[in-house]
Structure formats: C-alpha cells, structure tokens
C-alpha cells in the first residue's frame, strides 16, 4: 500500500535532494507495476478458488498463514516475549531465541548456549526487541520475515528447538542449496534500505519495494558478481555507509552516492569478503568498534575514517587482522555505552562492556578484550546500552 505519508516524504525528498528524483520515480513506477500485477494475480486466485480448483500447495500456504496469524494473536494477547532476546539463526533457517537475562546468566555460569552440533550450522546472531521483525536474506537474494513470537524458545545446551507441528527443519521454502546469509532486527523501518553483498556490491531499495519483493518471493538484490550473496542490510536513509572486510579493510561513502542500479563499493582481494556494514551519521560524533574472532577489538573515531565521494576503490586498513567478525557504531567515550557479545565455537557467551575497548588513532592489531584461547568467536553481536541491565 502506498500511504499518504509516503507521497509527502517523496515530495520533500525531491525538493531537498533533486538528484534523488530519478531514483524515486523509478521505484514508484516499479511499485505501481507490482501493485497492478498483484491485483491481477489475486483476481486469478479468487476465480480459481471460486471454481473449487485449489491446488495441493494451498494447504502449506494456509498453514503458514495460520502460524503468522497465531504469532500476531500472541502479540495482541501479550503472550509474546516481554524482554529483548538473543536470536540465533542457522543457514537452513533453524531458529531459536533466548531472553537476554538468561543469556547473561549463562555467561556468568559458563554454560553452553547450544550444542556444538547445532552451532556448526549457525549463520546469524542478533539482538531483537519484543516487537521487532527479523528481516532475512538468503544467498540468492530472496527476503523473508520473522516475528519474534515465531521463533521457538531455546533449550540451553541441546540442539535447535523443535517447531510445533513440524518434524523437519522449518526451512521456510528454501530451495535446494539456498542458505540464509544476512539478518537484521527491525523496529521502525527506514524509508530506504542499503543492501550489501559478500563481494561488496551495494544497492538501495525503498522499504515498500523491499516489502513487495519479500511478499512475492523475488530477489531483493541480484549482484552482477559471481557467486555473490547478500551479507547485510542497513538503514540507508542518510549519512554514510561503512563497509568492513574480514581482512580489516574498510571504505566509507554516502548512501546517496549509490547509483540506482547499484555499484561495487570496494575492491577486494580474492580471499577477502565483507563481514559488516553500518550506517554512520555525516556530522554527529560516533565511534566504530571493529572486533576479531580472537577476542581483539579496536575503537576508532568515525571522523578519522574519511568518506569518499562515491563507491569504489581499494579499502583502507582499519585493523591489522585477518579474522574480523563484526563492526558496530558506538557512542563516544563518556556517554552511555553498549556491550559486545561473543559467542564461541563451544557455545560459550561472553559480554564485554564497550568502555573496555580503548581508542586507537591508527591501524594496529587492537586490544585483547577477551582471552578466548583456542575457542574463538563464531559470531559477535551488539547489545545497545538501553537493552537491559549490565
């Protein structure tokens, strides 16, 4: 649905940023074409159902819709999660959630979060608030959605939790060989999303455009590079995009500099890949934390990471490492700080307050903030300062 507020925003956007007009017209035209096609599809489906010719596949669709309605009903009846939760997702879309307070207790007690067998399939770890949606992208660029109540509760130290009424993995219709590659918890969605692939291809989509592609099962992003799936989706409404690679390289440029057809954000070595993407304000003071699998971290002032006028070119060394697993925006020292959350291959959780990461003014190997030994970090997540006790 195209809301009146969307139209008002487009008008203001064109007035303030004339260079965005062509992109908005392109997205609007595509949206209208999709609405028309969807209208025709629904007409055909109604006619087919009226003739009593419902296909066997309709049963699976009905069951999926019933599960979604049940999740929404739990939200309305306040049976949904009431505190932020850790959300774990496997490549085949096995999922589990754990209240943040229980995660903190497991970390204090040194107990494993999941079995080693289950952790072998882990692809994404993130924090979600009770009313958040979780947007998912697969290696083929397709988008999916989950509500937090849709995610089954975790039983610590065992395998992935079962889903009621399903004996096998709830793969949400993934095709043969298709795997989850990116996820983001979303409260209030932005107007524009910036999508980023493993090889650094970037593209922007209006939120309504992304919603339609998700609903219709169409790819949200299709990279021109070989074997190149999405690894991140971030708020693209304004400011700059920072890409960070596994080998500690980074590049920063304005979201608005991304052309309508997308662009390659940076040149990568054949064995390197993008592991994190984050939005930075153009003017407000912000720090960036870069984290490695060995338990090292580095705090850099975002002002030191000068933005280029457009995507492309070689990345700049942010940290001397070959095992970067994440990067997060952080408030400057002296302001309320969040925490880093490490999840190791043995299933151990470790919380590290951001104030323990010192400021570095030049590239180096960083500071060891947690001695992980041989049990290195499988994933790292960011726990914002307003997400529960410390």
C-alpha positions, 0 to 999 in steps of 0.5 A: 500500500502506498500511504499518504505519508509516503507521497509527502516524504517523496515530495520533500525528498525531491525538493531537498535532494533533486538528484534523488528524483530519478531514483524515486520515480523509478521505484514508484513506477516499479511499485505501481507495476507490482501493485497492478500485477498483484491485483491481477494475480489475486483476481486469478486466485479468487476465480480459481478458488471460486471454481473449487480448483485449489491446488495441493500447495494451498494447504502449506500456504494456509498453514503458514498463514495460520502460524503468522496469524497465531504469532500476531494473536500472541502479540495482541494477547501479550503472550509474546516475549516481554524482554529483548532476546538473543536470536540465533539463526542457522543457514537452513533457517533453524531458529531459536531465541533466548531472553537476554537475562538468561543469556547473561546468566549463562555467561556468568555460569559458563554454560553452553548456549547450544550444542556444538552440533547445532552451532556448526550450522549457525549463520546469524546472531542478533539482538531483537526487541519484543516487537521487532521483525527479523528481516532475512536474506538468503544467498540468492537474494530472496527476503523473508520475515520473522516475528519474534513470537515465531521463533521457538524458545531455546533449550540451553545446551541441546540442539535447535528447538523443535517447531510445533507441528513440524518434524523437519527443519522449518526451512521456510521454502528454501530451495535446494542449496539456498542458505540464509546469509544476512539478518537484521532486527527491525523496529521502525523501518527506514524509508530506504534500505542499503543492501550489501553483498559478500563481494561488496556490491551495494544497492538501495531499495525503498522499504515498500519495494523491499516489502513487495519483493519479500511478499512475492518471493523475488530477489531483493538484490541480484549482484552482477558478481559471481557467486555473490550473496547478500551479507547485510542490510542497513538503514540507508536513509542518510549519512554514510555507509561503512563497509568492513572486510574480514581482512580489516579493510574498510571504505566509507561513502554516502548512501546517496552516492549509490547509483540506482542500479547499484555499484561495487563499493570496494575492491577486494582481494580474492580471499577477502569478503565483507563481514559488516556494514553500518550506517554512520551519521555525516556530522554527529560524533560516533565511534566504530568498534571493529572486533576479531574472532580472537577476542581483539577489538579496536575503537576508532573515531568515525571522523578519522575514517574519511568518506569518499565521494562515491563507491569504489576503490581499494579499502583502507586498513582499519585493523591489522587482522585477518579474522574480523567478525563484526563492526558496530557504531558506538557512542563516544567515550563518556556517554552511555555505552553498549556491550559486545557479545561473543559467542564461541565455537563451544557455545560459550557467551561472553559480554564485554562492556564497550568502555573496555575497548580503548581508542586507537588513532591508527591501524594496529592489531587492537586490544585483547578484550577477551582471552578466548584461547583456542575457542574463538568467536563464531559470531559477535553481536551488539547489545545497545546500552538501553537493552537491559541491565549490565 
